[in-house]
Structures are given as C-alpha cells and as structure tokens.
Amino acid sequence: MNNVPIVARAAATLLLMTVLVVASIVPGRAQPGDSFFVFVVAKTPTLVQKLLHLSMYALLTLMWAWTLEAIQSRSARLLIAAVIAVMFGVSLEWYQTRVPGRFGTIVDVALNAAGAALGLVAAILLL
C-alpha cells in the first residue's frame, strides 16, 4: 500500500470524513420532497446506525493510519490516527445536538471509540 501517493491517501481519508459529516448533519426527520439520501439516512434502523458507527470509525482510523505512514514511529502513527478519529466523532456528536431531529449521545461516542479501537487492530494486522 506504500505505492499510493500521500496526496491520494489524504484525499480518500478526507472524502470519508466528508461523507460522515454529510450523513451526520442530515435532519432526523424525512419530509415530503426530501432527497433520496435524506430519506435513507432518516429512515435507517437504529441497529444499522449503531453498526455503521463501529464500521465507519474503524475504517476512518485505518485510513488515517495508512495516510500517516510517513510517520516513522508506528505507535505514534496509530495513536494519532485513533485520536483524530475519536475527536472527529466527538465533534460530530456534539454538532448533531444542533441539527433538527438529531441528537448526539454518549453511546454513539462510545461506539465511535470502539470502532477506532477496531481500526487500530486492523491497522496493526494490515499495515
């Protein structure tokens, strides 16, 4: 995976973060005339949403670890990747408290952190 330019790695990682932001700021209640994306996000079952927290933050942590491979210290790289993912998740949960029909919860923060931990395991095994 080292043959992918750092710019491409960063772009892919930032694209994932953008998708997470967009999905997080969609109002919680679908209204007639809303886009298909808004409808899908608003109608996604709770269990699926919780599994998405785990999987997306695992992927985000793995992608940050991949993006930061230029950092020589593996432990520093993994720590930075996990901190970025967790703080990003905390920020989005806080922001959701200001979005109509959405709310941020400590459970979601914990799921984001658990996903980041899974991402660390994946990074250790794959990178």
Sequence and secondary structure as in RCSB ss.txt:
>XXXX:A:sequence
MNNVPIVARAAATLLLMTVLVVASIVPGRAQPGDSFFVFVVAKTPTLVQKLLHLSMYALLTLMWAWTLEAIQSRS
ARLLIAAVIAVMFGVSLEWYQTRVPGRFGTIVDVALNAAGAALGLVAAILLL
>XXXX:A:secstr
 TTS HHHHHHHHHHHHHHHHHHHHS SS  TT  HHHHHHHH  HHHHHHHHHHHHHHHHHHHHHHTTTSS HH
HHHHHHHHHHHHHHHHHHHHHTTSTT    HHHHHHHHHHHHHHHHHHHHH 
